[in-house]
């Protein structure tokens, strides 16, 4: 839900800016998987220089998001670290986890109610 609320807030109050991918933060999981998170740099409307890593990582970086590539970011003017790279950050992932979490919650509550009522 947090990701969906964040995406909604960026759609409402976010400001679009031209950015450049300046590097990739590399993160390794415990199982050995490597994920690349692009770091976008842009100039905020108030003149601040912003440079932040995307919260989403992928195993493979396409040429569209390689170092030096241009991208559009949508950022929160009050908190520029809250941003999304258009075409990279995936709201569908947040939606998928929200739907799956809701389904598991409803299933669990249903099972508990049935067990309580049949005791």
C-alpha positions as CSV (number, residue, x, y, z in Angstrom):
1,X,0.0,0.0,0.0
2,X,2.9,2.4,0.8
3,X,4.2,2.2,-2.8
4,X,0.7,2.8,-4.3
5,X,0.1,5.8,-2.0
6,X,3.6,7.1,-2.9
7,X,2.9,6.8,-6.6
8,X,-0.5,8.5,-6.2
9,X,1.1,11.4,-4.3
10,X,3.7,11.8,-7.1
11,X,1.0,11.9,-9.7
12,X,-0.8,14.6,-7.8
13,X,2.0,16.9,-6.5
14,X,5.0,15.7,-8.4
15,X,7.1,17.8,-10.7
16,X,8.7,16.4,-13.8
17,X,12.3,17.0,-14.5
18,X,14.9,16.0,-17.1
19,X,17.5,13.7,-15.4
20,X,20.6,11.8,-16.3
21,X,21.6,8.4,-15.1
22,X,25.0,9.0,-13.5
23,X,25.8,5.5,-12.2
24,X,24.2,2.3,-10.8
25,X,24.1,1.2,-7.2
26,X,24.8,-2.5,-7.1
27,X,23.1,-4.5,-4.4
28,X,23.7,-8.2,-3.8
29,X,21.1,-10.3,-2.1
30,X,21.9,-13.1,0.3
31,X,21.2,-15.7,-2.3
32,X,23.9,-14.1,-4.6
33,X,21.5,-12.3,-7.0
34,X,22.8,-8.9,-8.1
35,X,20.4,-6.0,-8.7
36,X,21.3,-2.7,-10.4
37,X,19.5,0.5,-9.2
38,X,20.0,3.5,-11.5
39,X,21.1,6.7,-9.8
40,X,19.3,9.7,-11.4
41,X,20.6,13.3,-11.1
42,X,18.5,16.4,-11.9
43,X,18.1,20.0,-11.0
44,X,15.1,20.7,-8.8
45,X,12.9,23.7,-9.6
46,X,14.4,25.6,-6.6
47,X,17.9,25.2,-8.0
48,X,19.0,22.3,-5.8
49,X,21.0,19.5,-7.4
50,X,19.4,16.1,-6.6
51,X,21.0,12.7,-7.0
52,X,19.2,9.6,-5.7
53,X,19.1,5.9,-6.3
54,X,15.9,4.3,-7.5
55,X,14.2,2.0,-5.0
56,X,13.7,-0.6,-7.8
57,X,16.6,-2.7,-9.0
58,X,16.8,-5.1,-11.9
59,X,19.2,-7.8,-12.8
60,X,19.9,-6.4,-16.3
61,X,20.2,-2.7,-17.3
62,X,18.9,-1.9,-20.8
63,X,20.5,0.7,-22.9
64,X,17.6,3.1,-22.1
65,X,18.9,3.3,-18.5
66,X,22.6,3.0,-18.9
67,X,25.1,5.5,-17.5
68,X,24.7,8.8,-19.3
69,X,21.2,8.1,-20.5
70,X,18.6,10.8,-20.3
71,X,15.4,10.1,-18.3
72,X,12.4,11.9,-16.9
73,X,11.8,11.8,-13.2
74,X,8.7,12.8,-11.2
75,X,9.7,14.1,-7.8
76,X,8.1,15.5,-4.7
77,X,9.2,19.2,-4.4
78,X,9.1,19.0,-0.6
79,X,11.2,15.8,-0.4
80,X,13.1,15.2,-3.7
81,X,14.3,11.8,-2.5
82,X,10.8,10.6,-3.2
83,X,10.9,10.2,-6.9
84,X,10.2,7.8,-9.7
85,X,12.1,7.3,-13.0
86,X,9.5,7.1,-15.8
87,X,9.8,3.8,-17.5
88,X,11.9,2.2,-14.8
89,X,9.9,2.4,-11.5
90,X,7.1,-0.1,-11.7
91,X,3.8,0.7,-10.0
92,X,2.5,-2.7,-11.2
93,X,4.8,-4.3,-8.6
94,X,3.3,-2.3,-5.8
95,X,-0.2,-3.2,-7.1
96,X,0.7,-6.9,-7.4
97,X,1.9,-7.1,-3.8
98,X,-1.1,-5.1,-2.5
99,X,-3.5,-7.5,-4.3
100,X,-1.7,-10.6,-3.1
101,X,-1.5,-9.3,0.4
102,X,-5.2,-8.5,0.4
103,X,-6.0,-12.0,-0.9
104,X,-3.9,-13.7,1.8
105,X,-5.5,-11.5,4.5
106,X,-9.0,-12.3,3.3
107,X,-8.2,-16.0,3.0
108,X,-6.7,-16.1,6.5
109,X,-9.6,-14.2,8.1
110,X,-12.1,-16.5,6.4
111,X,-10.4,-19.7,7.6
112,X,-10.2,-18.3,11.1
113,X,-13.9,-17.4,11.1
114,X,-14.9,-20.8,9.8
115,X,-12.8,-22.5,12.5
116,X,-14.2,-20.3,15.2
117,X,-17.8,-20.9,14.1
118,X,-17.4,-24.6,13.8
119,X,-15.9,-25.2,17.2
